């Protein structure tokens, strides 16, 4: 995942929150909106309710790595925001990865979701 594939500006986040569609599971909330680009941009919003800065950054690093490893399987042309819930702090990396891939497949954002 390249730096230009990251959603960074506050305006972009607000636009996705306002106009996007949301999905959720036990661990993550996902906001999705189509963009007019030929690639997807991904952002992370970790609330202070999750923990102190060390904990929040650990959660963000894990989520960023999961997206980096699976970026080629994510559909192009979307702005995507991941918002972890409180219990994400207590789960293992594999469970977080499973939750993220699950929420992406619910939102129909995985390229090969129908194939095994």
NUZADREN-57152 format. One record per residue (C-alpha): residue in one letter; x, z, y. Coordinates in steps of 0.5 Angstrom, whole numbers, plus 500, padded with zeros to 3 digits. Example, Ala and Ser with C-alpha at 12.3 -4.5 7.8 and 13.67 -1.06 7.14 Angstrom:
BEGIN
A525516491/S527514498/
END
This chain:
BEGIN
X500500500/X503498507/X503502513/X498496516/X493498510/X492505513/X486507517/X489511523/X485510530/X480515531/X475509534/X476506527/X474512523/X468513528/X466506527/X466507519/X462514520/X457511524/X456504521/X459505514/X455507507/X457514504/X458516496/X460522493/X462526487/X464533485/X470532489/X470527494/X466524499/X467516501/X465512507/X466505506/X464499511/X466492511/X472489516/X473482518/X480483515/X483479509/X485486506/X482493506/X485499510/X484506507/X484513511/X484520509/X480526513/X482533510/X478538513/X481545516/X476548511/X481546505/X487550507/X493551512/X497545514/X501545507/X495545503/X492539507/X498535507/X499536499/X492534498/X493528503/X500526499/X497526492/X491522495/X495517498/X500516492/X493515488/X491509493/X498506493/X498506485/X491503485/X491499491/X491492488/X485494484/X481495490/X477490493/X479486500/X476487506/X473494507/X475500511/X475506506/X475513508/X476519503/X474526505/X476531499/X472537498/X474544498/X475544490/X480539490/X486544492/X484547485/X484541481/X490537477/X493530479/X490527474/X483530475/X484528482/X486521480/X480520476/X475523481/X478517486/X477512481/X470514479/X468514487/X471507488/X467504482/X461507484/X462504491/X463497487/X470497490/X474496484/X476489482/X476490475/X471495474/X467491469/X473489464/X477494460/
END
